Amino acid sequence: MRRDLNLLAIGLAVSTAGDAAALVALLLRLQPHGSGWVAGLLAAELIPYVVLAPLTGRVVDRFETRSVLLVALAGQAVLCVPLAFATNLGAIIALFAAVTALSAFVRPATAAMVPAIVAEGSAQKGYARLAAGTGLGWIAGPAAGGLLTGAFSPTVAILVDAATFALLTLACTGCARGAGPCRTPVRRRAARSAKARAGFA
């Protein structure tokens, strides 16, 4: 379904752009406080992806993928509000790390939904569309973060980020349901075994 695939690609682009815009806005906020805080923010952008890599796959494998996507996007929208108004530097880094941690679930969830919403044999085109969305997000996000911070403030930039996550969550509720818990490793092995027995039969 082209509509659902486009929605996923747009969602991934918005999620990526939101992370990048928030990162730029917060870098501009923390830069006057010294390079140590800037390094801490950059670590909060990268470390959750590494630490949570084993967990994200298991969660996407165990639970219905659209639900994982919706929870992650809604959580980002909620966390961006206190992040926008936070003044304590440690709290800023902790909240941003939490936003990034939820973002770590968005990418595998969207990727897992592709086979469920595209025609058989078209998964490669679906993944290419998601990759394009990610690329556009990394291009537009830093520019948007810099422009909003320069024209208004980091607070406004992050609140706009929160609003886009909220709208995206509502939009994705209309997306087709993705793969469900039956995608766990044990059931996948059972399914492969059943297919093998059927082939012998």
C-alpha positions in Angstrom: 0.0 0.0 0.0 1.7 3.1 -1.3 -0.1 5.4 1.2 1.2 3.5 4.2 4.7 3.3 2.8 4.8 7.0 2.1 3.5 7.6 5.7 6.3 5.5 7.1 8.9 7.3 5.0 7.6 10.7 6.1 7.4 9.5 9.7 11.0 8.4 9.6 12.1 11.7 8.0 10.2 13.7 10.6 11.6 11.6 13.5 15.2 12.0 12.1 14.7 15.7 11.4 13.3 16.2 14.8 16.2 14.6 16.5 18.7 16.6 14.4 16.8 19.9 15.0 16.7 19.3 18.7 20.4 18.4 18.7 21.4 21.6 17.0 19.1 23.7 19.2 20.6 22.1 22.3 24.1 22.4 21.1 23.6 26.2 20.7 22.1 26.3 24.2 24.9 24.4 25.8 27.9 25.8 23.9 28.3 28.8 26.2 28.7 26.4 29.2 31.8 24.7 27.8 32.9 21.9 25.6 32.3 19.2 28.3 28.5 19.8 28.2 28.6 19.8 24.4 30.5 16.5 24.4 27.9 15.1 26.9 25.1 16.0 24.6 26.7 14.4 21.6 27.2 11.3 23.7 23.5 11.3 24.6 22.8 11.4 20.8 24.9 8.3 20.1 25.1 6.1 23.1 21.4 5.0 23.3 21.6 3.6 19.8 24.6 1.4 20.8 23.3 0.4 24.2 19.8 -0.4 23.1 20.7 -2.2 19.9 20.1 -5.7 21.3 16.8 -4.6 23.0 15.2 -2.8 20.1 15.3 -5.8 17.9 13.7 -8.0 20.6 11.0 -5.5 21.3 10.1 -5.1 17.6 10.2 -8.9 17.3 7.9 -9.5 20.2 5.3 -6.8 19.9 3.1 -5.6 17.1 5.3 -3.2 15.2 2.8 -0.3 14.7 2.2 -0.2 18.4 5.9 0.1 19.1 6.1 2.9 16.5 3.2 4.8 18.1 4.5 4.4 21.6 8.0 5.6 20.6 6.6 8.7 18.7 4.2 9.6 21.4 6.9 9.3 24.0 9.2 11.6 22.0 6.4 14.2 21.8 5.9 14.1 25.6 9.6 14.2 26.5 10.3 17.1 24.2 8.0 19.4 26.3 10.0 19.3 29.5 13.2 19.2 27.4 12.2 22.5 25.9 11.9 24.2 29.3 14.7 22.5 31.2 17.4 24.8 32.6 19.5 22.3 34.5 22.3 21.1 32.2 22.3 17.6 33.5 18.5 17.3 33.1 18.8 18.6 29.5 21.3 15.8 28.6 19.2 13.1 30.4 16.0 14.1 28.7 17.7 14.3 25.3 19.1 10.8 25.9 15.6 9.6 26.6 14.3 11.1 23.4 17.1 9.5 21.5 16.5 6.1 23.2 12.9 6.2 21.9 14.1 7.2 18.5 16.2 4.0 18.5 13.0 2.0 18.4 11.5 4.0 15.5 13.9 2.8 12.8 13.6 -0.9 13.4 9.8 -0.6 13.8 9.4 1.1 10.5 11.7 -1.3 8.8 9.8 -4.3 10.2 6.5 -2.9 8.9 7.7 -2.7 5.3 7.1 -6.4 4.3 3.6 -6.2 5.9 2.5 -3.2 3.8 4.2 -3.6 0.4 3.5 -6.1 -2.4 5.5 -9.3 -2.5 8.8 -8.7 -4.1 8.7 -4.9 -3.5 10.4 -4.8 -0.1 13.7 -3.5 -1.6 11.8 -0.4 -2.9 10.2 0.0 0.5 13.6 0.0 2.3 14.9 2.5 -0.3 12.0 4.8 0.4 12.8 4.6 4.1 16.5 5.3 3.5 15.5 8.4 1.4 13.3 9.6 4.3 16.2 9.2 6.7 18.5 11.1 4.4 16.0 14.0 4.0 15.6 14.1 7.7 19.3 14.6 8.3 19.4 17.3 5.7 16.3 19.3 6.8 16.7 18.8 10.6 19.9 20.7 11.3 18.8 23.5 9.0 15.4 23.8 10.7 17.0 23.6 14.2 19.4 26.4 13.4 16.8 28.6 11.7 14.2 28.3 14.5 16.9 28.8 17.2 18.2 31.9 15.5 14.9 33.4 14.8 13.3 32.5 18.1 15.0 30.4 20.7 16.0 26.8 21.4 12.8 26.4 23.4 10.7 27.2 20.4 12.7 24.9 18.2 12.2 21.9 20.6 8.5 22.7 21.0 8.0 22.6 17.3 9.8 19.3 17.4 7.3 18.1 20.0 4.4 19.3 17.9 5.6 17.4 14.8 6.0 14.2 16.8 2.4 14.6 18.2 1.0 15.1 14.7 3.0 12.2 13.3 1.7 9.9 16.1 -1.9 10.8 15.1 -1.1 10.3 11.4 0.4 6.8 12.0 -2.7 5.6 13.8 -4.2 5.3 10.4 -1.3 3.2 9.1 -1.9 -0.5 8.5 -1.0 -2.8 11.4 2.4 -4.3 11.1 3.8 -7.7 12.0 2.7 -9.0 15.4 4.2 -11.2 18.2 4.2 -14.2 15.9 7.5 -12.8 14.6 9.4 -14.0 17.7 12.4 -16.3 16.9 10.8 -19.4 18.3 7.7 -19.0 16.2 9.7 -18.1 13.1 11.6 -21.4 13.5 8.4 -23.2 14.0 7.0 -21.6 10.8 10.1 -22.5 8.8 9.8 -26.1 10.1 6.2 -26.3 9.1 7.0 -25.0 5.6 9.8 -27.7 5.3 7.4 -30.4 6.3 4.9 -29.1 3.8 7.6 -29.2 1.1 8.4 -32.9 1.9 4.7 -33.7 1.9 
